[in-house]
């Protein structure tokens, strides 16, 4: 996931090297589901991933064409793996706190954290609005 501007200063100056080390450790694949970073895939109803290819493309492995994937009702996506902080603290960049995950697994892991921070953001917004409402 992209780093938010307001959090940029919280990452170490050598973040690019840290990120690359974690990517190398993972073999450039999601450390949870094993999908390769940059792969063009679809996920079936069970959540398992399968490669997809443009219509008419020749590949060395079994794939479905984009149009066949669409007929099945699935969506073709390009995988983007990112480095996740298990404790959600950008300053904590030890290898045991970092994972290289695809966007699906990263978002699933962060879902509860996102819900909590969204709730807090909404509360803060309401508190500010209350200060300006007519009494």
C-alpha positions as CSV (number, residue, x, y, z in Angstrom):
1,X,0.0,0.0,0.0
2,X,1.3,3.5,-0.7
3,X,2.7,5.4,2.2
4,X,0.5,8.3,3.2
5,X,2.2,11.7,2.9
6,X,1.5,12.4,6.6
7,X,3.4,9.2,7.6
8,X,6.4,9.5,5.3
9,X,8.6,10.9,8.0
10,X,7.9,7.9,10.2
11,X,9.7,5.5,7.9
12,X,13.4,5.0,8.2
13,X,15.7,6.8,5.7
14,X,16.8,3.4,4.3
15,X,13.2,2.2,3.8
16,X,13.8,1.4,0.1
17,X,16.6,-1.0,1.2
18,X,14.5,-2.5,4.0
19,X,11.6,-3.0,1.5
20,X,13.9,-4.7,-1.0
21,X,15.4,-7.0,1.6
22,X,11.9,-8.2,2.6
23,X,10.9,-8.6,-1.1
24,X,14.0,-10.7,-1.7
25,X,13.3,-12.8,1.4
26,X,9.8,-13.5,0.1
27,X,11.2,-14.5,-3.4
28,X,9.1,-11.6,-4.9
29,X,5.9,-13.6,-3.9
30,X,3.1,-13.0,-1.4
31,X,4.3,-14.6,1.9
32,X,0.7,-15.8,2.6
33,X,-0.8,-17.1,-0.7
34,X,2.3,-17.4,-2.8
35,X,1.0,-15.3,-5.8
36,X,4.0,-13.7,-7.6
37,X,4.3,-9.9,-7.5
38,X,3.3,-8.5,-10.9
39,X,1.4,-11.6,-12.0
40,X,-1.8,-11.2,-14.0
41,X,-4.4,-13.5,-12.3
42,X,-7.9,-14.1,-11.3
43,X,-9.2,-15.7,-8.0
44,X,-11.8,-18.4,-8.1
45,X,-14.7,-18.7,-5.6
46,X,-12.4,-20.4,-3.1
47,X,-9.9,-17.5,-3.3
48,X,-7.3,-19.6,-5.0
49,X,-5.3,-17.7,-7.7
50,X,-4.9,-18.7,-11.3
51,X,-2.9,-17.0,-14.1
52,X,-4.8,-15.2,-16.9
53,X,-3.5,-14.0,-20.3
54,X,-4.7,-11.7,-23.0
55,X,-6.9,-13.4,-25.6
56,X,-4.7,-15.1,-28.2
57,X,-1.6,-15.0,-26.1
58,X,0.7,-18.1,-26.0
59,X,1.9,-19.2,-22.6
60,X,4.0,-22.0,-21.2
61,X,1.6,-22.7,-18.4
62,X,-2.2,-23.4,-18.2
63,X,-4.1,-20.1,-18.2
64,X,-7.5,-18.8,-19.1
65,X,-7.9,-15.9,-21.5
66,X,-9.2,-12.6,-20.2
67,X,-12.5,-13.1,-22.0
68,X,-12.9,-16.7,-20.6
69,X,-12.3,-15.3,-17.1
70,X,-14.9,-12.6,-17.7
71,X,-17.4,-15.2,-18.9
72,X,-16.9,-17.1,-15.6
73,X,-17.7,-13.9,-13.7
74,X,-14.2,-13.3,-12.3
75,X,-12.1,-10.2,-12.5
76,X,-8.5,-10.2,-13.9
77,X,-6.1,-8.2,-11.7
78,X,-2.4,-7.4,-11.7
79,X,-0.8,-8.3,-8.3
80,X,1.0,-5.6,-6.4
81,X,2.8,-6.9,-3.3
82,X,3.7,-4.4,-0.6
83,X,5.5,-4.6,2.8
84,X,3.1,-4.9,5.8
85,X,3.9,-3.9,9.3
86,X,2.4,-6.6,11.6
87,X,2.1,-4.1,14.5
88,X,1.0,-1.1,12.2
89,X,3.9,1.0,13.5
90,X,6.0,2.4,10.6
91,X,9.0,3.0,12.8
92,X,9.2,-0.7,13.7
93,X,11.1,-2.1,10.8
94,X,12.6,-5.3,12.1
95,X,12.4,-8.3,9.7
96,X,10.2,-10.2,12.1
97,X,7.6,-7.4,12.0
98,X,7.5,-7.1,8.2
99,X,5.8,-9.3,5.6
100,X,5.6,-9.1,1.8
101,X,1.9,-9.5,1.0
102,X,-0.4,-9.2,-2.0
103,X,-3.0,-6.4,-1.8
104,X,-5.8,-8.9,-0.9
105,X,-3.9,-10.5,2.0
106,X,-2.5,-7.1,3.2
107,X,-6.0,-5.5,3.2
108,X,-7.5,-8.6,5.0
109,X,-4.8,-8.4,7.7
110,X,-5.3,-4.6,8.1
111,X,-9.2,-4.7,8.0
112,X,-9.7,-4.4,11.8
113,X,-7.0,-1.7,12.1
114,X,-8.6,0.3,9.2
115,X,-12.1,0.0,10.8
116,X,-10.7,1.3,14.2
117,X,-8.8,4.2,12.6
118,X,-11.8,5.1,10.3
119,X,-14.1,5.2,13.4
120,X,-11.6,7.4,15.2
121,X,-11.3,9.8,12.2
122,X,-15.1,10.0,12.0
123,X,-15.3,10.8,15.7
124,X,-12.7,13.5,15.4
125,X,-14.6,15.0,12.5
126,X,-17.8,15.1,14.4
127,X,-16.1,16.7,17.4
128,X,-14.8,19.5,15.2
129,X,-18.2,19.9,13.6
130,X,-19.8,20.2,17.1
131,X,-17.5,23.1,18.0
132,X,-18.9,25.1,15.0
133,X,-22.6,24.1,15.3
134,X,-25.1,26.7,16.5
135,X,-26.0,26.3,20.2
